Amino acid sequence: MSLIILMVGAICFFGANILLKKKLTITEYGEYSILVSYFSLGFIYGLLGLEQVFIRFSQAPSRGKIITQRFQIKTIITTVLTTSVLSTILFYWFYSEILPNILLVFLSTVSMTSLMYFFSAFRLNTDFVFAQFISNLWRIALLILAVSLFLFRGTNASDFILYGLCYSIILCFLLAVYYYRKEIKLEFNEAFTKKEILISGFHFCIAITSFSLITFGDRFLIENKLGIENFGEYFYLTNFFLAPYTILQNYVGFKQLILFKANFNKKYFSEFNRKAILFGLLLGFLLALGVYILNSLRIIDINIQEHWSTILLILLTGILRLYSSSINSAFEARTSIETLRKANIYIASLTVILILIIFLFINSIDMILICISLIWFLRSVIHRHLLMHQMKTIL
């Protein structure tokens, strides 16, 4: 059922983008793409990796009961407020023309960042269905907003979508708070010290920083180097060729992390990784075929001849992201702090170096994607090697 909800959210997001591409101007669609990327980054990065510490150091002995540390909850609340303030300031500094209402940006940023905590809490509580529902509800709302544009003519399309998106995220947050208070009871222990929590949080913060850079770095680099209109076109392509992989990437991490936390089987791990690659290749073929058919029927408008190399590189990135998620779910569930520290050193250094190379020397979308794909591949190799070495040492 959770997979069905995830798919519904993806289809709604896909449909909304097709409609909005037809309704908004090129610049307006680019601005919308930036706002969606901003909120998506806030969801992934806003807690600075503390959701992983929460899952790692908390237990759910029975449905509706989570045992954790009071210090963790205080740290999460402080982090949500701090990152939301800083994010809002940065957004207003660079993109104030997109959404000038700074209070609305702040409230929706707090809401989206907090949703990651609720998403993690519901997962830990094995309430997978509601976890997916609450994290995908804003995508469903986005389709409703997009359809409404065609029903209520004369509306300022850009403002309607941008403001509507913010209010939808806030409503998702309020619904999550209500359900959380109704269904989950927190109990506290001192099984882990403040020092242990902070050290783990520091290492997971570095890990999520590297992850966020390669997940969203291409978007902001393309916007910075090639302009908002080219970014809008790139964002539109990713909805067809990358979004399905992102869905599967999230679902694999969503389900496999809890599974590997309970039990790690090397044979199953290796088989699952092989299946991820094969399925990724098959999905790439089906996506290319599907888009070709839709384009031929003029349901969508993509210049395939002009963008074929970019499309292939987006598909390659998607396959590597899916493979990475199958490895990373086991790594996050089973890694020791020492192994995580080593991985952070290698991956953070690699990521920063390649991102700097892109920023300083590269000015084409295809070359940016090649560098991002290389980071995903090397990240997977590093995680797998270090995890296997750790498990071998334990045995």
C-alpha positions as CSV (number, residue, x, y, z in Angstrom):
1,M,0.0,0.0,0.0
2,S,2.9,2.4,0.8
3,L,4.3,1.8,-2.7
4,I,0.9,2.6,-4.2
5,I,0.8,5.9,-2.4
6,L,4.3,6.7,-3.5
7,M,3.3,6.0,-7.1
8,V,0.2,8.1,-6.8
9,G,2.3,11.0,-5.5
10,A,4.8,10.6,-8.4
11,I,2.0,10.4,-11.0
12,C,0.4,13.6,-9.5
13,F,3.7,15.4,-9.6
14,F,4.3,14.2,-13.2
15,G,0.9,15.3,-14.3
16,A,1.2,18.7,-12.5
17,N,4.5,19.4,-14.3
18,I,3.0,18.6,-17.8
19,L,0.1,21.0,-17.1
20,L,2.3,23.7,-15.6
21,K,4.7,23.6,-18.5
22,K,1.7,24.4,-20.8
23,K,0.3,27.1,-18.6
24,L,3.3,29.0,-17.3
25,T,5.8,31.0,-19.3
26,I,9.4,29.7,-19.6
27,T,10.6,32.1,-16.9
28,E,7.6,31.3,-14.6
29,Y,8.2,27.6,-14.9
30,G,11.9,28.1,-14.1
31,E,10.9,30.0,-11.0
32,Y,8.4,27.3,-10.0
33,S,11.2,24.7,-10.5
34,I,13.5,26.6,-8.2
35,L,10.9,26.8,-5.4
36,V,10.2,23.0,-5.7
37,S,13.9,22.3,-5.6
38,Y,14.3,24.5,-2.5
39,F,11.6,22.7,-0.6
40,S,12.8,19.3,-1.7
41,L,16.3,20.2,-0.5
42,G,14.8,21.4,2.8
43,F,13.0,18.1,3.3
44,I,16.2,16.1,2.7
45,Y,18.8,18.4,4.3
46,G,16.9,20.5,6.9
47,L,17.5,18.1,9.8
48,L,21.2,17.9,8.9
49,G,21.0,14.1,9.2
50,L,19.5,13.9,12.6
51,E,16.7,11.8,11.3
52,Q,19.3,9.0,10.9
53,V,20.4,9.4,14.5
54,F,16.8,9.3,15.6
55,I,16.2,6.0,13.8
56,R,19.5,4.6,14.9
57,F,19.2,5.5,18.6
58,S,15.4,5.0,19.1
59,Q,13.3,1.9,19.5
60,A,9.7,1.1,18.8
61,P,8.9,-2.0,21.0
62,S,5.2,-1.8,20.1
63,R,3.0,0.1,17.6
64,G,2.3,3.6,18.9
65,K,5.3,3.7,21.3
66,I,8.8,5.1,20.6
67,I,11.6,5.1,23.1
68,T,14.2,7.8,22.5
69,Q,16.2,10.4,24.3
70,R,14.9,13.7,25.4
71,F,18.1,15.4,24.2
72,Q,17.5,14.1,20.7
73,I,14.1,15.7,20.5
74,K,15.4,19.1,21.8
75,T,18.2,18.9,19.3
76,I,15.9,18.2,16.4
77,I,13.6,21.1,17.3
78,T,16.5,23.5,17.6
79,T,17.9,22.3,14.3
80,V,14.6,22.7,12.5
81,L,14.3,26.3,13.6
82,T,17.9,27.2,13.0
83,T,18.1,25.7,9.5
84,S,14.7,27.2,8.6
85,V,15.8,30.7,9.5
86,L,19.1,30.4,7.6
87,S,17.4,28.8,4.6
88,T,14.8,31.5,4.4
89,I,17.4,34.2,4.6
90,L,19.4,32.6,1.8
91,F,16.3,32.1,-0.4
92,Y,15.2,35.7,0.2
93,W,18.7,36.9,-0.6
94,F,18.9,35.1,-4.0
95,Y,15.3,34.6,-5.0
96,S,13.2,37.3,-3.3
97,E,11.5,38.1,-6.7
98,I,10.1,34.5,-6.8
99,L,8.2,34.7,-3.6
100,P,8.5,38.1,-1.7
101,N,6.4,37.0,1.3
102,I,9.3,36.1,3.7
103,L,7.0,35.0,6.5
104,L,5.2,32.5,4.3
105,V,8.6,31.2,3.0
106,F,9.7,30.7,6.6
107,L,6.6,28.9,7.8
108,S,6.5,26.6,4.8
109,T,10.3,25.9,5.3
110,V,9.7,24.9,8.9
111,S,6.8,22.7,7.8
112,M,8.8,20.9,5.1
113,T,11.8,20.4,7.3
114,S,9.7,19.1,10.1
115,L,8.0,16.6,7.8
116,M,11.3,14.6,7.6
117,Y,11.1,14.0,11.4
118,F,7.5,12.9,11.2
119,F,8.3,10.7,8.2
120,S,11.1,9.0,10.1
121,A,8.9,8.6,13.3
122,F,6.1,7.0,11.3
123,R,8.6,4.7,9.6
124,L,10.1,3.7,13.0
125,N,6.5,3.1,14.2
126,T,6.1,0.8,11.1
127,D,3.3,3.0,9.9
128,F,4.7,3.0,6.4
129,V,1.5,3.9,4.7
130,F,0.9,7.2,6.5
131,A,4.6,8.0,6.3
132,Q,4.4,7.9,2.5
133,F,1.1,9.6,2.5
134,I,2.3,12.6,4.5
135,S,5.5,13.0,2.4
136,N,3.6,12.8,-0.9
137,L,0.5,14.8,0.0
138,W,2.0,18.1,-1.2
139,R,2.5,16.5,-4.7
140,I,-1.1,15.5,-4.8
141,A,-2.1,19.0,-3.8
142,L,0.2,20.4,-6.6
143,L,-1.8,18.5,-9.2
144,I,-5.1,19.9,-7.8
145,L,-3.6,23.4,-8.0
146,A,-2.4,22.8,-11.6
147,V,-5.9,21.5,-12.7
148,S,-7.5,24.5,-11.0
149,L,-5.6,26.9,-13.2
150,F,-7.5,25.5,-16.2
151,L,-10.8,25.8,-14.4
152,F,-10.4,29.3,-13.0
153,R,-9.2,31.4,-15.9
154,G,-8.0,34.9,-15.3
155,T,-6.0,33.8,-12.2
156,N,-2.4,34.9,-12.0
157,A,-1.0,31.4,-12.7
158,S,2.5,31.9,-11.2
159,D,1.3,33.4,-7.9
160,F,-1.5,30.9,-7.6
161,I,0.9,27.9,-7.9
162,L,3.7,29.4,-5.8
163,Y,1.5,30.5,-2.9
164,G,-0.7,27.5,-3.2
165,L,2.3,25.2,-2.9
166,C,3.4,26.9,0.3
167,Y,0.0,26.7,1.9
168,S,-0.3,23.0,0.9
169,I,3.0,22.2,2.6
170,I,1.9,24.0,5.8
171,L,-1.4,22.0,5.8
172,C,0.6,18.7,5.4
173,F,2.6,19.7,8.4
174,L,-0.5,20.4,10.5
175,L,-2.0,17.1,9.5
176,A,1.3,15.3,10.4
177,V,1.3,17.0,13.9
178,Y,-2.3,16.0,14.5
179,Y,-1.8,12.3,13.6
180,Y,1.6,12.1,15.4
181,R,0.0,13.4,18.7
182,K,-2.9,11.0,18.3
183,E,-1.0,7.8,17.3
184,I,2.5,8.0,18.8
185,K,3.6,8.2,22.5
186,L,7.2,9.1,23.2
187,E,9.0,7.6,26.2
188,F,12.5,8.7,27.2
189,N,15.6,6.9,28.4
190,E,19.3,7.7,28.8
191,A,20.6,4.8,26.8
192,F,22.9,7.1,24.8
193,T,24.8,10.1,26.1
194,K,24.6,13.6,24.7
195,K,28.2,13.2,23.5
196,E,27.3,10.0,21.6
197,I,24.2,11.7,20.0
198,L,26.2,14.7,19.0
199,I,29.1,12.8,17.5
200,S,26.8,10.6,15.5
201,G,24.9,13.7,14.4
202,F,28.1,15.3,13.3
203,H,29.1,12.4,11.1
204,F,25.6,12.0,9.6
205,C,25.5,15.7,9.0
206,I,28.6,15.4,6.8
207,A,27.1,12.4,5.0
208,I,23.8,14.1,4.3
209,T,25.7,17.2,3.1
210,S,27.6,15.2,0.5
211,F,24.3,13.5,-0.5
212,S,22.5,16.8,-0.8
213,L,25.3,18.3,-2.9
214,I,25.1,15.5,-5.5
215,T,21.3,15.2,-5.4
216,F,20.6,18.9,-5.9
217,G,23.9,20.4,-7.0
218,D,23.2,19.9,-10.7
219,R,20.0,22.0,-10.4
220,F,21.6,25.0,-8.7
221,L,24.7,24.8,-10.8
222,I,22.7,24.7,-14.0
223,E,20.6,27.7,-12.9
224,N,23.6,29.6,-11.8
225,K,25.6,29.0,-15.0
226,L,23.0,28.7,-17.7
227,G,20.1,30.8,-16.4
228,I,16.6,30.2,-15.0
229,E,15.0,29.3,-18.4
230,N,17.6,26.6,-19.2
231,F,17.2,25.3,-15.7
232,G,13.4,25.1,-16.2
233,E,13.9,23.0,-19.4
234,Y,16.4,20.7,-17.5
235,F,13.9,20.3,-14.6
236,Y,11.2,19.4,-17.1
237,L,13.4,16.6,-18.5
238,T,14.2,15.2,-15.1
239,N,10.4,14.8,-14.4
240,F,10.3,12.2,-17.2
241,F,13.7,10.6,-17.0
242,L,14.9,11.0,-13.4
243,A,11.8,11.2,-11.2
244,P,10.9,7.5,-11.6
245,Y,14.4,6.6,-10.3
246,T,14.0,9.0,-7.4
247,I,10.8,7.4,-6.4
248,L,12.4,3.9,-6.4
249,Q,15.5,5.3,-4.7
250,N,13.3,6.7,-1.9
251,Y,11.3,3.5,-1.6
252,V,14.4,1.3,-1.5
253,G,15.8,3.4,1.3
254,F,12.4,3.6,2.9
255,K,12.0,-0.2,3.2
256,Q,15.5,-1.6,3.2
257,L,16.9,0.5,5.9
258,I,14.5,-0.9,8.5
259,L,15.1,-4.4,7.1
260,F,18.9,-4.1,7.3
261,K,18.7,-2.6,10.7
262,A,17.0,-5.8,12.0
263,N,19.2,-8.2,10.0
264,F,22.0,-8.0,7.4
265,N,22.5,-10.9,5.0
266,K,25.4,-10.6,2.6
267,K,24.0,-12.9,0.0
268,Y,20.7,-11.0,-0.1
269,F,22.5,-7.7,-0.2
270,S,24.5,-8.7,-3.2
271,E,21.5,-10.2,-5.1
272,F,19.5,-7.1,-4.3
273,N,22.3,-4.8,-5.8
274,R,22.4,-6.8,-9.0
275,K,18.6,-6.6,-9.3
276,A,18.7,-2.9,-8.8
277,I,21.1,-2.5,-11.7
278,L,19.1,-4.7,-14.1
279,F,15.8,-3.1,-13.1
280,G,17.4,0.3,-13.6
281,L,18.4,-0.6,-17.2
282,L,15.0,-2.0,-18.0
283,L,13.3,1.1,-16.5
284,G,15.5,3.3,-18.6
285,F,14.5,1.6,-21.8
286,L,10.8,1.8,-20.9
287,L,11.0,5.5,-20.0
288,A,12.7,6.3,-23.3
289,L,10.1,4.3,-25.2
290,G,7.2,5.9,-23.3
291,V,8.4,9.4,-23.8
292,Y,9.0,8.8,-27.5
293,I,5.4,7.6,-27.9
294,L,4.0,10.5,-25.8
295,N,6.0,12.9,-27.9
296,S,4.9,11.3,-31.2
297,L,1.3,11.7,-30.1
298,R,2.0,15.3,-29.1
299,I,0.8,14.8,-25.6
300,I,4.1,16.3,-24.4
301,D,6.6,18.5,-26.2
302,I,10.3,17.5,-25.9
303,N,12.9,18.1,-28.6
304,I,14.5,14.6,-28.4
305,Q,17.0,15.2,-31.2
306,E,18.3,18.3,-29.4
307,H,18.4,16.8,-26.0
308,W,19.2,13.1,-26.7
309,S,22.7,13.2,-25.0
310,T,21.3,15.0,-21.9
311,I,18.5,12.4,-21.7
312,L,20.9,9.5,-21.8
313,L,23.0,11.1,-19.1
314,I,20.0,11.7,-16.9
315,L,19.0,8.0,-17.3
316,L,22.6,7.0,-16.4
317,T,22.4,9.2,-13.3
318,G,19.1,7.6,-12.4
319,I,20.5,4.0,-12.7
320,L,23.5,5.0,-10.5
321,R,21.2,6.6,-7.9
322,L,19.1,3.5,-7.7
323,Y,22.1,1.3,-7.3
324,S,23.5,3.7,-4.7
325,S,20.3,3.6,-2.6
326,S,20.4,-0.2,-2.5
327,I,23.9,0.0,-1.0
328,N,23.3,3.1,1.2
329,S,20.3,1.6,3.0
330,A,22.5,-1.2,4.3
331,F,25.4,1.2,5.0
332,E,23.2,3.6,7.1
333,A,21.6,0.7,9.0
334,R,24.8,-1.2,9.9
335,T,27.7,1.2,9.7
336,S,29.8,1.9,12.8
337,I,30.9,5.5,13.6
338,E,34.5,4.7,12.6
339,T,33.3,3.4,9.2
340,L,31.0,6.3,8.8
341,R,33.9,8.7,9.6
342,K,36.1,7.1,6.9
343,A,33.3,7.2,4.3
344,N,32.7,10.9,5.1
345,I,36.3,11.8,4.6
346,Y,36.5,10.0,1.2
347,I,33.1,11.0,-0.2
348,A,33.1,14.6,1.1
349,S,36.5,15.3,-0.3
350,L,35.6,13.7,-3.7
351,T,32.3,15.6,-3.8
352,V,33.7,19.0,-2.9
353,I,36.6,18.6,-5.5
354,L,34.3,17.7,-8.4
355,I,31.6,20.3,-7.5
356,L,34.4,23.0,-7.4
357,I,35.6,21.7,-10.8
358,I,32.1,22.0,-12.2
359,F,31.6,25.5,-10.7
360,L,35.0,26.9,-12.0
361,F,35.5,25.2,-15.3
362,I,32.3,23.5,-16.7
363,N,29.6,25.3,-18.6
364,S,27.5,22.6,-20.2
365,I,24.7,20.5,-18.9
366,D,26.1,17.3,-20.3
367,M,29.5,17.7,-18.6
368,I,27.8,18.6,-15.3
369,L,25.8,15.4,-15.5
370,I,28.9,13.3,-16.3
371,C,30.6,14.7,-13.1
372,I,27.5,14.1,-11.0
373,S,27.2,10.5,-12.3
374,L,30.9,9.9,-11.5
375,I,30.3,11.0,-7.9
376,W,27.3,8.7,-7.5
377,F,29.3,5.8,-8.9
378,L,32.4,6.4,-6.7
379,R,30.1,7.0,-3.7
380,S,28.5,3.6,-4.1
381,V,31.9,1.9,-4.5
382,I,33.2,3.5,-1.3
383,H,30.2,2.6,0.7
384,R,30.1,-1.0,-0.4
385,H,33.8,-1.5,0.1
386,L,33.8,0.0,3.6
387,L,30.7,-1.8,4.7
388,M,32.0,-5.2,3.5
389,H,35.3,-4.6,5.2
390,Q,33.5,-3.7,8.5
391,M,31.2,-6.8,8.3
392,K,34.2,-9.1,7.5
393,T,36.0,-7.7,10.5
394,I,33.1,-8.3,12.8
395,L,32.7,-11.8,11.6
